């Protein structure tokens, strides 16, 4: 089973950054388990239409920064 690790950008109540081990996609969600504390979370295996950004939008945002 190939797993991905994702680190959160803000510290949770547990006092650490979660290091998620996420199961391979098999349906609409995949279960993730924190390698540090064992917390569990469901991750979407798809992006909604509004989650996508075009190359043009990406370039516009980069040049505005």
CHARMM-style PDB file with segment names, atoms N, HN, CA, C and O in Angstrom:
ATOM      1  N   UNK     1       0.845  -1.178   0.000  1.00  0.00      PROA
ATOM      2  CA  UNK     1       0.000   0.000   0.000  1.00  0.00      PROA
ATOM      3  C   UNK     1       0.892   1.243   0.000  1.00  0.00      PROA
ATOM      4  O   UNK     1       1.748   1.385   0.873  1.00  0.00      PROA
ATOM      5  N   UNK     2       0.705   2.136  -0.959  1.00  0.00      PROA
ATOM      6  HN  UNK     2       0.009   2.021  -1.668  1.00  0.00      PROA
ATOM      7  CA  UNK     2       1.461   3.383  -1.021  1.00  0.00      PROA
ATOM      8  C   UNK     2       0.726   4.442  -0.217  1.00  0.00      PROA
ATOM      9  O   UNK     2      -0.470   4.661  -0.412  1.00  0.00      PROA
ATOM     10  N   UNK     3       1.430   5.088   0.672  1.00  0.00      PROA
ATOM     11  HN  UNK     3       2.401   4.910   0.831  1.00  0.00      PROA
ATOM     12  CA  UNK     3       0.832   6.110   1.527  1.00  0.00      PROA
ATOM     13  C   UNK     3       1.461   7.456   1.234  1.00  0.00      PROA
ATOM     14  O   UNK     3       2.610   7.535   0.798  1.00  0.00      PROA
ATOM     15  N   UNK     4       0.708   8.510   1.475  1.00  0.00      PROA
ATOM     16  HN  UNK     4      -0.225   8.447   1.829  1.00  0.00      PROA
ATOM     17  CA  UNK     4       1.216   9.873   1.346  1.00  0.00      PROA
ATOM     18  C   UNK     4       1.235  10.501   2.728  1.00  0.00      PROA
ATOM     19  O   UNK     4       0.392  10.183   3.568  1.00  0.00      PROA
ATOM     20  N   UNK     5       2.184  11.385   2.968  1.00  0.00      PROA
ATOM     21  HN  UNK     5       2.868  11.643   2.286  1.00  0.00      PROA
ATOM     22  CA  UNK     5       2.250  12.089   4.238  1.00  0.00      PROA
ATOM     23  C   UNK     5       1.955  13.551   3.978  1.00  0.00      PROA
ATOM     24  O   UNK     5       2.561  14.168   3.103  1.00  0.00      PROA
ATOM     25  N   UNK     6       1.022  14.105   4.740  1.00  0.00      PROA
ATOM     26  HN  UNK     6       0.530  13.604   5.451  1.00  0.00      PROA
ATOM     27  CA  UNK     6       0.645  15.512   4.623  1.00  0.00      PROA
ATOM     28  C   UNK     6       0.806  16.147   5.991  1.00  0.00      PROA
ATOM     29  O   UNK     6       0.319  15.612   6.987  1.00  0.00      PROA
ATOM     30  N   UNK     7       1.489  17.289   6.046  1.00  0.00      PROA
ATOM     31  HN  UNK     7       1.884  17.724   5.237  1.00  0.00      PROA
ATOM     32  CA  UNK     7       1.631  17.992   7.313  1.00  0.00      PROA
ATOM     33  C   UNK     7       0.675  19.172   7.343  1.00  0.00      PROA
ATOM     34  O   UNK     7       0.530  19.887   6.351  1.00  0.00      PROA
ATOM     35  N   UNK     8       0.024  19.374   8.479  1.00  0.00      PROA
ATOM     36  HN  UNK     8       0.142  18.793   9.285  1.00  0.00      PROA
ATOM     37  CA  UNK     8      -0.891  20.507   8.595  1.00  0.00      PROA
ATOM     38  C   UNK     8      -0.097  21.787   8.779  1.00  0.00      PROA
ATOM     39  O   UNK     8       1.085  21.750   9.122  1.00  0.00      PROA
ATOM     40  N   UNK     9      -0.748  22.920   8.551  1.00  0.00      PROA
ATOM     41  HN  UNK     9      -1.708  22.950   8.272  1.00  0.00      PROA
ATOM     42  CA  UNK     9      -0.055  24.200   8.667  1.00  0.00      PROA
ATOM     43  C   UNK     9      -0.262  24.856  10.021  1.00  0.00      PROA
ATOM     44  O   UNK     9       0.415  25.837  10.327  1.00  0.00      PROA
ATOM     45  N   UNK    10      -1.174  24.348  10.842  1.00  0.00      PROA
ATOM     46  HN  UNK    10      -1.724  23.551  10.594  1.00  0.00      PROA
ATOM     47  CA  UNK    10      -1.344  24.914  12.182  1.00  0.00      PROA
ATOM     48  C   UNK    10      -1.361  23.792  13.209  1.00  0.00      PROA
ATOM     49  O   UNK    10      -1.812  22.683  12.922  1.00  0.00      PROA
ATOM     50  N   UNK    11      -0.873  24.082  14.391  1.00  0.00      PROA
ATOM     51  HN  UNK    11      -0.507  24.983  14.624  1.00  0.00      PROA
ATOM     52  CA  UNK    11      -0.780  23.077  15.438  1.00  0.00      PROA
ATOM     53  C   UNK    11      -2.157  22.772  16.014  1.00  0.00      PROA
ATOM     54  O   UNK    11      -2.892  23.695  16.366  1.00  0.00      PROA
ATOM     55  N   UNK    12      -2.519  21.503  16.117  1.00  0.00      PROA
ATOM     56  HN  UNK    12      -1.923  20.753  15.831  1.00  0.00      PROA
ATOM     57  CA  UNK    12      -3.798  21.127  16.709  1.00  0.00      PROA
ATOM     58  C   UNK    12      -3.729  21.150  18.229  1.00  0.00      PROA
ATOM     59  O   UNK    12      -2.687  21.461  18.807  1.00  0.00      PROA
ATOM     60  N   UNK    13      -4.842  20.819  18.872  1.00  0.00      PROA
ATOM     61  HN  UNK    13      -5.688  20.566  18.402  1.00  0.00      PROA
ATOM     62  CA  UNK    13      -4.901  20.820  20.336  1.00  0.00      PROA
ATOM     63  C   UNK    13      -3.876  19.870  20.962  1.00  0.00      PROA
ATOM     64  O   UNK    13      -3.437  20.096  22.090  1.00  0.00      PROA
ATOM     65  N   UNK    14      -3.502  18.836  20.259  1.00  0.00      PROA
ATOM     66  HN  UNK    14      -3.859  18.653  19.343  1.00  0.00      PROA
ATOM     67  CA  UNK    14      -2.574  17.853  20.811  1.00  0.00      PROA
ATOM     68  C   UNK    14      -1.166  18.432  20.995  1.00  0.00      PROA
ATOM     69  O   UNK    14      -0.318  17.792  21.616  1.00  0.00      PROA
ATOM     70  N   UNK    15      -0.908  19.626  20.465  1.00  0.00      PROA
ATOM     71  HN  UNK    15      -1.598  20.145  19.960  1.00  0.00      PROA
ATOM     72  CA  UNK    15       0.387  20.252  20.662  1.00  0.00      PROA
ATOM     73  C   UNK    15       1.443  19.824  19.651  1.00  0.00      PROA
ATOM     74  O   UNK    15       2.634  20.036  19.883  1.00  0.00      PROA
ATOM     75  N   UNK    16       1.038  19.234  18.548  1.00  0.00      PROA
ATOM     76  HN  UNK    16       0.071  19.062  18.360  1.00  0.00      PROA
ATOM     77  CA  UNK    16       1.990  18.834  17.513  1.00  0.00      PROA
ATOM     78  C   UNK    16       1.353  18.995  16.135  1.00  0.00      PROA
ATOM     79  O   UNK    16       0.139  19.166  16.017  1.00  0.00      PROA
ATOM     80  N   UNK    17       2.177  18.939  15.102  1.00  0.00      PROA
ATOM     81  HN  UNK    17       3.163  18.800  15.197  1.00  0.00      PROA
ATOM     82  CA  UNK    17       1.677  18.932  13.741  1.00  0.00      PROA
ATOM     83  C   UNK    17       1.348  17.485  13.387  1.00  0.00      PROA
ATOM     84  O   UNK    17       2.180  16.594  13.556  1.00  0.00      PROA
ATOM     85  N   UNK    18       0.135  17.258  12.897  1.00  0.00      PROA
ATOM     86  HN  UNK    18      -0.541  17.982  12.760  1.00  0.00      PROA
ATOM     87  CA  UNK    18      -0.218  15.908  12.481  1.00  0.00      PROA
ATOM     88  C   UNK    18       0.617  15.525  11.268  1.00  0.00      PROA
ATOM     89  O   UNK    18       0.849  16.344  10.379  1.00  0.00      PROA
ATOM     90  N   UNK    19       1.056  14.299  11.239  1.00  0.00      PROA
ATOM     91  HN  UNK    19       0.867  13.634  11.961  1.00  0.00      PROA
ATOM     92  CA  UNK    19       1.764  13.724  10.090  1.00  0.00      PROA
ATOM     93  C   UNK    19       0.888  12.580   9.596  1.00  0.00      PROA
ATOM     94  O   UNK    19       0.958  11.460  10.100  1.00  0.00      PROA
ATOM     95  N   UNK    20       0.053  12.889   8.587  1.00  0.00      PROA
ATOM     96  HN  UNK    20      -0.004  13.799   8.177  1.00  0.00      PROA
ATOM     97  CA  UNK    20      -0.973  11.954   8.138  1.00  0.00      PROA
ATOM     98  C   UNK    20      -0.408  10.868   7.234  1.00  0.00      PROA
ATOM     99  O   UNK    20       0.314  11.157   6.280  1.00  0.00      PROA
ATOM    100  N   UNK    21      -0.735   9.641   7.533  1.00  0.00      PROA
ATOM    101  HN  UNK    21      -1.322   9.407   8.308  1.00  0.00      PROA
ATOM    102  CA  UNK    21      -0.493   8.501   6.643  1.00  0.00      PROA
ATOM    103  C   UNK    21      -1.861   8.183   6.058  1.00  0.00      PROA
ATOM    104  O   UNK    21      -2.765   7.758   6.778  1.00  0.00      PROA
ATOM    105  N   UNK    22      -2.014   8.388   4.750  1.00  0.00      PROA
ATOM    106  HN  UNK    22      -1.280   8.732   4.166  1.00  0.00      PROA
ATOM    107  CA  UNK    22      -3.311   8.273   4.096  1.00  0.00      PROA
ATOM    108  C   UNK    22      -3.339   7.022   3.225  1.00  0.00      PROA
ATOM    109  O   UNK    22      -2.421   6.763   2.447  1.00  0.00      PROA
ATOM    110  N   UNK    23      -4.424   6.249   3.377  1.00  0.00      PROA
ATOM    111  HN  UNK    23      -5.169   6.460   4.009  1.00  0.00      PROA
ATOM    112  CA  UNK    23      -4.584   5.033   2.581  1.00  0.00      PROA
ATOM    113  C   UNK    23      -4.719   5.376   1.100  1.00  0.00      PROA
ATOM    114  O   UNK    23      -5.047   6.508   0.746  1.00  0.00      PROA
ATOM    115  N   UNK    24      -4.466   4.399   0.246  1.00  0.00      PROA
ATOM    116  HN  UNK    24      -4.199   3.479   0.534  1.00  0.00      PROA
ATOM    117  CA  UNK    24      -4.650   4.589  -1.191  1.00  0.00      PROA
ATOM    118  C   UNK    24      -6.106   4.893  -1.496  1.00  0.00      PROA
ATOM    119  O   UNK    24      -6.996   4.402  -0.801  1.00  0.00      PROA
ATOM    120  N   UNK    25      -6.364   5.699  -2.530  1.00  0.00      PROA
ATOM    121  HN  UNK    25      -5.641   6.097  -3.094  1.00  0.00      PROA
ATOM    122  CA  UNK    25      -7.747   6.005  -2.908  1.00  0.00      PROA
ATOM    123  C   UNK    25      -8.525   4.739  -3.254  1.00  0.00      PROA
ATOM    124  O   UNK    25      -8.067   3.901  -4.030  1.00  0.00      PROA
ATOM    125  N   UNK    26      -9.710   4.621  -2.661  1.00  0.00      PROA
ATOM    126  HN  UNK    26     -10.082   5.303  -2.030  1.00  0.00      PROA
ATOM    127  CA  UNK    26     -10.593   3.496  -2.939  1.00  0.00      PROA
ATOM    128  C   UNK    26     -12.003   3.951  -2.598  1.00  0.00      PROA
ATOM    129  O   UNK    26     -12.547   3.574  -1.560  1.00  0.00      PROA
ATOM    130  N   UNK    27     -12.596   4.759  -3.468  1.00  0.00      PROA
ATOM    131  HN  UNK    27     -12.154   5.066  -4.312  1.00  0.00      PROA
ATOM    132  CA  UNK    27     -13.899   5.333  -3.188  1.00  0.00      PROA
ATOM    133  C   UNK    27     -13.784   6.839  -3.022  1.00  0.00      PROA
ATOM    134  O   UNK    27     -12.753   7.418  -3.364  1.00  0.00      PROA
ATOM    135  N   UNK    28     -14.826   7.484  -2.504  1.00  0.00      PROA
ATOM    136  HN  UNK    28     -15.663   7.014  -2.227  1.00  0.00      PROA
ATOM    137  CA  UNK    28     -14.828   8.946  -2.403  1.00  0.00      PROA
ATOM    138  C   UNK    28     -13.898   9.505  -1.325  1.00  0.00      PROA
ATOM    139  O   UNK    28     -13.492  10.664  -1.418  1.00  0.00      PROA
ATOM    140  N   UNK    29     -13.550   8.710  -0.302  1.00  0.00      PROA
ATOM    141  HN  UNK    29     -13.880   7.769  -0.227  1.00  0.00      PROA
ATOM    142  CA  UNK    29     -12.646   9.182   0.748  1.00  0.00      PROA
ATOM    143  C   UNK    29     -11.621   8.107   1.094  1.00  0.00      PROA
ATOM    144  O   UNK    29     -11.817   6.926   0.810  1.00  0.00      PROA
ATOM    145  N   UNK    30     -10.536   8.536   1.706  1.00  0.00      PROA
ATOM    146  HN  UNK    30     -10.377   9.496   1.936  1.00  0.00      PROA
ATOM    147  CA  UNK    30      -9.517   7.622   2.224  1.00  0.00      PROA
ATOM    148  C   UNK    30      -9.260   7.970   3.679  1.00  0.00      PROA
ATOM    149  O   UNK    30      -9.263   9.143   4.053  1.00  0.00      PROA
ATOM    150  N   UNK    31      -9.039   6.958   4.492  1.00  0.00      PROA
ATOM    151  HN  UNK    31      -9.037   6.006   4.188  1.00  0.00      PROA
ATOM    152  CA  UNK    31      -8.786   7.152   5.920  1.00  0.00      PROA
ATOM    153  C   UNK    31      -7.325   7.541   6.130  1.00  0.00      PROA
ATOM    154  O   UNK    31      -6.417   6.950   5.546  1.00  0.00      PROA
ATOM    155  N   UNK    32      -7.123   8.545   6.973  1.00  0.00      PROA
ATOM    156  HN  UNK    32      -7.861   9.025   7.447  1.00  0.00      PROA
ATOM    157  CA  UNK    32      -5.784   8.955   7.344  1.00  0.00      PROA
ATOM    158  C   UNK    32      -5.593   8.772   8.832  1.00  0.00      PROA
ATOM    159  O   UNK    32      -6.517   8.994   9.614  1.00  0.00      PROA
ATOM    160  N   UNK    33      -4.392   8.367   9.228  1.00  0.00      PROA
ATOM    161  HN  UNK    33      -3.641   8.187   8.593  1.00  0.00      PROA
ATOM    162  CA  UNK    33      -4.051   8.186  10.640  1.00  0.00      PROA
ATOM    163  C   UNK    33      -2.767   8.958  10.912  1.00  0.00      PROA
ATOM    164  O   UNK    33      -1.788   8.819  10.179  1.00  0.00      PROA
ATOM    165  N   UNK    34      -2.770   9.778  11.972  1.00  0.00      PROA
ATOM    166  HN  UNK    34      -3.566   9.892  12.567  1.00  0.00      PROA
ATOM    167  CA  UNK    34      -1.580  10.540  12.340  1.00  0.00      PROA
ATOM    168  C   UNK    34      -0.520   9.582  12.869  1.00  0.00      PROA
ATOM    169  O   UNK    34      -0.793   8.773  13.756  1.00  0.00      PROA
ATOM    170  N   UNK    35       0.700   9.678  12.317  1.00  0.00      PROA
ATOM    171  HN  UNK    35       0.921  10.336  11.597  1.00  0.00      PROA
ATOM    172  CA  UNK    35       1.791   8.819  12.757  1.00  0.00      PROA
ATOM    173  C   UNK    35       2.287   9.187  14.150  1.00  0.00      PROA
ATOM    174  O   UNK    35       2.976   8.394  14.791  1.00  0.00      PROA
ATOM    175  N   UNK    36       1.936  10.398  14.629  1.00  0.00      PROA
ATOM    176  HN  UNK    36       1.376  11.042  14.108  1.00  0.00      PROA
ATOM    177  CA  UNK    36       2.396  10.855  15.942  1.00  0.00      PROA
ATOM    178  C   UNK    36       1.435  10.440  17.052  1.00  0.00      PROA
ATOM    179  O   UNK    36       1.841   9.823  18.037  1.00  0.00      PROA
ATOM    180  N   UNK    37       0.128  10.790  16.881  1.00  0.00      PROA
ATOM    181  HN  UNK    37      -0.202  11.291  16.081  1.00  0.00      PROA
ATOM    182  CA  UNK    37      -0.816  10.584  17.985  1.00  0.00      PROA
ATOM    183  C   UNK    37      -1.908   9.553  17.698  1.00  0.00      PROA
ATOM    184  O   UNK    37      -2.667   9.192  18.598  1.00  0.00      PROA
ATOM    185  N   UNK    38      -1.995   9.075  16.454  1.00  0.00      PROA
ATOM    186  HN  UNK    38      -1.378   9.368  15.723  1.00  0.00      PROA
ATOM    187  CA  UNK    38      -3.014   8.085  16.136  1.00  0.00      PROA
ATOM    188  C   UNK    38      -4.386   8.653  15.798  1.00  0.00      PROA
ATOM    189  O   UNK    38      -5.335   7.896  15.594  1.00  0.00      PROA
ATOM    190  N   UNK    39      -4.504  10.001  15.734  1.00  0.00      PROA
ATOM    191  HN  UNK    39      -3.733  10.617  15.900  1.00  0.00      PROA
ATOM    192  CA  UNK    39      -5.783  10.615  15.364  1.00  0.00      PROA
ATOM    193  C   UNK    39      -6.173  10.135  13.973  1.00  0.00      PROA
ATOM    194  O   UNK    39      -5.310   9.848  13.144  1.00  0.00      PROA
ATOM    195  N   UNK    40      -7.483  10.049  13.718  1.00  0.00      PROA
ATOM    196  HN  UNK    40      -8.185  10.283  14.392  1.00  0.00      PROA
ATOM    197  CA  UNK    40      -7.976   9.608  12.422  1.00  0.00      PROA
ATOM    198  C   UNK    40      -8.783  10.706  11.754  1.00  0.00      PROA
ATOM    199  O   UNK    40      -9.445  11.498  12.424  1.00  0.00      PROA
ATOM    200  N   UNK    41      -8.725  10.751  10.414  1.00  0.00      PROA
ATOM    201  HN  UNK    41      -8.187  10.107   9.869  1.00  0.00      PROA
ATOM    202  CA  UNK    41      -9.438  11.756   9.639  1.00  0.00      PROA
ATOM    203  C   UNK    41      -9.730  11.173   8.260  1.00  0.00      PROA
ATOM    204  O   UNK    41      -8.944  10.386   7.731  1.00  0.00      PROA
ATOM    205  N   UNK    42     -10.868  11.564   7.680  1.00  0.00      PROA
ATOM    206  HN  UNK    42     -11.507  12.203   8.109  1.00  0.00      PROA
ATOM    207  CA  UNK    42     -11.214  11.158   6.322  1.00  0.00      PROA
ATOM    208  C   UNK    42     -10.766  12.251   5.351  1.00  0.00      PROA
ATOM    209  O   UNK    42     -11.023  13.431   5.590  1.00  0.00      PROA
ATOM    210  N   UNK    43     -10.102  11.871   4.263  1.00  0.00      PROA
ATOM    211  HN  UNK    43      -9.893  10.913   4.069  1.00  0.00      PROA
ATOM    212  CA  UNK    43      -9.640  12.794   3.237  1.00  0.00      PROA
ATOM    213  C   UNK    43     -10.391  12.533   1.944  1.00  0.00      PROA
ATOM    214  O   UNK    43     -10.576  11.382   1.549  1.00  0.00      PROA
ATOM    215  N   UNK    44     -10.832  13.623   1.270  1.00  0.00      PROA
ATOM    216  HN  UNK    44     -10.681  14.558   1.591  1.00  0.00      PROA
ATOM    217  CA  UNK    44     -11.524  13.498  -0.012  1.00  0.00      PROA
ATOM    218  C   UNK    44     -10.541  13.018  -1.076  1.00  0.00      PROA
ATOM    219  O   UNK    44      -9.375  13.413  -1.086  1.00  0.00      PROA
ATOM    220  N   UNK    45     -11.028  12.165  -1.966  1.00  0.00      PROA
ATOM    221  HN  UNK    45     -11.976  11.845  -1.957  1.00  0.00      PROA
ATOM    222  CA  UNK    45     -10.213  11.684  -3.080  1.00  0.00      PROA
ATOM    223  C   UNK    45     -10.555  12.408  -4.373  1.00  0.00      PROA
ATOM    224  O   UNK    45     -10.266  11.904  -5.458  1.00  0.00      PROA
ATOM    225  N   UNK    46     -11.166  13.582  -4.273  1.00  0.00      PROA
ATOM    226  HN  UNK    46     -11.401  13.992  -3.391  1.00  0.00      PROA
ATOM    227  CA  UNK    46     -11.550  14.348  -5.450  1.00  0.00      PROA
ATOM    228  C   UNK    46     -11.545  15.816  -5.091  1.00  0.00      PROA
ATOM    229  O   UNK    46     -11.576  16.182  -3.916  1.00  0.00      PROA
ATOM    230  N   UNK    47     -11.507  16.649  -6.103  1.00  0.00      PROA
ATOM    231  HN  UNK    47     -11.482  16.352  -7.058  1.00  0.00      PROA
ATOM    232  CA  UNK    47     -11.579  18.093  -5.917  1.00  0.00      PROA
ATOM    233  C   UNK    47     -12.867  18.592  -6.533  1.00  0.00      PROA
ATOM    234  O   UNK    47     -13.240  18.166  -7.626  1.00  0.00      PROA
ATOM    235  N   UNK    48     -13.543  19.479  -5.852  1.00  0.00      PROA
ATOM    236  HN  UNK    48     -13.240  19.825  -4.964  1.00  0.00      PROA
ATOM    237  CA  UNK    48     -14.735  20.110  -6.405  1.00  0.00      PROA
ATOM    238  C   UNK    48     -14.308  21.059  -7.517  1.00  0.00      PROA
ATOM    239  O   UNK    48     -13.156  21.491  -7.559  1.00  0.00      PROA
ATOM    240  N   UNK    49     -15.217  21.380  -8.402  1.00  0.00      PROA
ATOM    241  HN  UNK    49     -16.153  21.029  -8.368  1.00  0.00      PROA
ATOM    242  CA  UNK    49     -14.920  22.282  -9.521  1.00  0.00      PROA
ATOM    243  C   UNK    49     -14.270  23.575  -9.043  1.00  0.00      PROA
ATOM    244  O   UNK    49     -13.348  24.075  -9.687  1.00  0.00      PROA
ATOM    245  N   UNK    50     -14.733  24.119  -7.931  1.00  0.00      PROA
ATOM    246  HN  UNK    50     -15.482  23.713  -7.407  1.00  0.00      PROA
ATOM    247  CA  UNK    50     -14.190  25.364  -7.404  1.00  0.00      PROA
ATOM    248  C   UNK    50     -12.809  25.232  -6.797  1.00  0.00      PROA
ATOM    249  O   UNK    50     -12.179  26.245  -6.490  1.00  0.00      PROA
ATOM    250  N   UNK    51     -12.311  24.000  -6.612  1.00  0.00      PROA
ATOM    251  HN  UNK    51     -12.822  23.177  -6.861  1.00  0.00      PROA
ATOM    252  CA  UNK    51     -10.992  23.789  -6.029  1.00  0.00      PROA
ATOM    253  C   UNK    51      -9.868  23.940  -7.053  1.00  0.00      PROA
ATOM    254  O   UNK    51      -8.698  24.030  -6.681  1.00  0.00      PROA
ATOM    255  N   UNK    52     -10.216  23.969  -8.335  1.00  0.00      PROA
ATOM    256  HN  UNK    52     -11.167  23.896  -8.637  1.00  0.00      PROA
ATOM    257  CA  UNK    52      -9.208  24.053  -9.376  1.00  0.00      PROA
ATOM    258  C   UNK    52      -8.855  25.503  -9.656  1.00  0.00      PROA
ATOM    259  O   UNK    52      -9.694  26.391  -9.508  1.00  0.00      PROA
ATOM    260  N   UNK    53      -7.621  25.744 -10.057  1.00  0.00      PROA
ATOM    261  HN  UNK    53      -6.939  25.023 -10.178  1.00  0.00      PROA
ATOM    262  CA  UNK    53      -7.182  27.078 -10.444  1.00  0.00      PROA
ATOM    263  C   UNK    53      -6.498  26.942 -11.802  1.00  0.00      PROA
ATOM    264  O   UNK    53      -5.702  26.027 -12.011  1.00  0.00      PROA
ATOM    265  N   UNK    54      -6.805  27.840 -12.709  1.00  0.00      PROA
ATOM    266  HN  UNK    54      -7.452  28.583 -12.539  1.00  0.00      PROA
ATOM    267  CA  UNK    54      -6.200  27.776 -14.040  1.00  0.00      PROA
ATOM    268  C   UNK    54      -4.788  28.341 -13.982  1.00  0.00      PROA
ATOM    269  O   UNK    54      -4.428  29.043 -13.037  1.00  0.00      PROA
ATOM    270  N   UNK    55      -3.989  28.030 -15.002  1.00  0.00      PROA
ATOM    271  HN  UNK    55      -4.282  27.460 -15.770  1.00  0.00      PROA
ATOM    272  CA  UNK    55      -2.632  28.578 -15.082  1.00  0.00      PROA
ATOM    273  C   UNK    55      -2.669  30.095 -15.121  1.00  0.00      PROA
ATOM    274  O   UNK    55      -1.824  30.762 -14.525  1.00  0.00      PROA
ATOM    275  N   UNK    56      -3.659  30.639 -15.831  1.00  0.00      PROA
ATOM    276  HN  UNK    56      -4.346  30.097 -16.315  1.00  0.00      PROA
ATOM    277  CA  UNK    56      -3.796  32.087 -15.919  1.00  0.00      PROA
ATOM    278  C   UNK    56      -4.042  32.698 -14.541  1.00  0.00      PROA
ATOM    279  O   UNK    56      -3.426  33.706 -14.193  1.00  0.00      PROA
ATOM    280  N   UNK    57      -4.936  32.097 -13.754  1.00  0.00      PROA
ATOM    281  HN  UNK    57      -5.437  31.279 -14.036  1.00  0.00      PROA
ATOM    282  CA  UNK    57      -5.217  32.587 -12.403  1.00  0.00      PROA
ATOM    283  C   UNK    57      -3.984  32.476 -11.524  1.00  0.00      PROA
ATOM    284  O   UNK    57      -3.706  33.369 -10.724  1.00  0.00      PROA
ATOM    285  N   UNK    58      -3.242  31.384 -11.668  1.00  0.00      PROA
ATOM    286  HN  UNK    58      -3.467  30.658 -12.318  1.00  0.00      PROA
ATOM    287  CA  UNK    58      -2.020  31.173 -10.885  1.00  0.00      PROA
ATOM    288  C   UNK    58      -0.987  32.255 -11.206  1.00  0.00      PROA
ATOM    289  O   UNK    58      -0.378  32.817 -10.295  1.00  0.00      PROA
ATOM    290  N   UNK    59      -0.785  32.552 -12.491  1.00  0.00      PROA
ATOM    291  HN  UNK    59      -1.280  32.096 -13.231  1.00  0.00      PROA
ATOM    292  CA  UNK    59       0.181  33.591 -12.884  1.00  0.00      PROA
ATOM    293  C   UNK    59      -0.247  34.961 -12.380  1.00  0.00      PROA
ATOM    294  O   UNK    59       0.590  35.745 -11.933  1.00  0.00      PROA
ATOM    295  N   UNK    60      -1.556  35.261 -12.446  1.00  0.00      PROA
ATOM    296  HN  UNK    60      -2.236  34.625 -12.809  1.00  0.00      PROA
ATOM    297  CA  UNK    60      -2.058  36.551 -11.975  1.00  0.00      PROA
ATOM    298  C   UNK    60      -1.811  36.716 -10.477  1.00  0.00      PROA
ATOM    299  O   UNK    60      -1.412  37.791 -10.027  1.00  0.00      PROA
ATOM    300  N   UNK    61      -2.045  35.667  -9.714  1.00  0.00      PROA
ATOM    301  HN  UNK    61      -2.369  34.795 -10.080  1.00  0.00      PROA
ATOM    302  CA  UNK    61      -1.827  35.733  -8.261  1.00  0.00      PROA
ATOM    303  C   UNK    61      -0.341  35.871  -7.952  1.00  0.00      PROA
ATOM    304  O   UNK    61       0.026  36.600  -7.031  1.00  0.00      PROA
ATOM    305  N   UNK    62       0.518  35.190  -8.700  1.00  0.00      PROA
ATOM    306  HN  UNK    62       0.220  34.598  -9.449  1.00  0.00      PROA
ATOM    307  CA  UNK    62       1.963  35.251  -8.458  1.00  0.00      PROA
ATOM    308  C   UNK    62       2.514  36.642  -8.768  1.00  0.00      PROA
ATOM    309  O   UNK    62       3.383  37.138  -8.050  1.00  0.00      PROA
ATOM    310  N   UNK    63       2.019  37.269  -9.823  1.00  0.00      PROA
ATOM    311  HN  UNK    63       1.314  36.867 -10.406  1.00  0.00      PROA
ATOM    312  CA  UNK    63       2.535  38.584 -10.191  1.00  0.00      PROA
ATOM    313  C   UNK    63       1.999  39.675  -9.248  1.00  0.00      PROA
ATOM    314  O   UNK    63       2.606  40.741  -9.141  1.00  0.00      PROA
ATOM    315  N   UNK    64       0.880  39.427  -8.570  1.00  0.00      PROA
ATOM    316  HN  UNK    64       0.387  38.561  -8.657  1.00  0.00      PROA
ATOM    317  CA  UNK    64       0.313  40.392  -7.640  1.00  0.00      PROA
ATOM    318  C   UNK    64       1.045  40.377  -6.302  1.00  0.00      PROA
ATOM    319  O   UNK    64       0.952  41.336  -5.536  1.00  0.00      PROA
ATOM    320  N   UNK    65       1.761  39.314  -6.019  1.00  0.00      PROA
ATOM    321  HN  UNK    65       1.836  38.535  -6.642  1.00  0.00      PROA
ATOM    322  CA  UNK    65       2.437  39.169  -4.717  1.00  0.00      PROA
ATOM    323  C   UNK    65       3.717  39.952  -4.630  1.00  0.00      PROA
ATOM    324  OT1 UNK    65       4.388  39.925  -3.598  1.00  0.00      PROA
TER     325      UNK     65
END
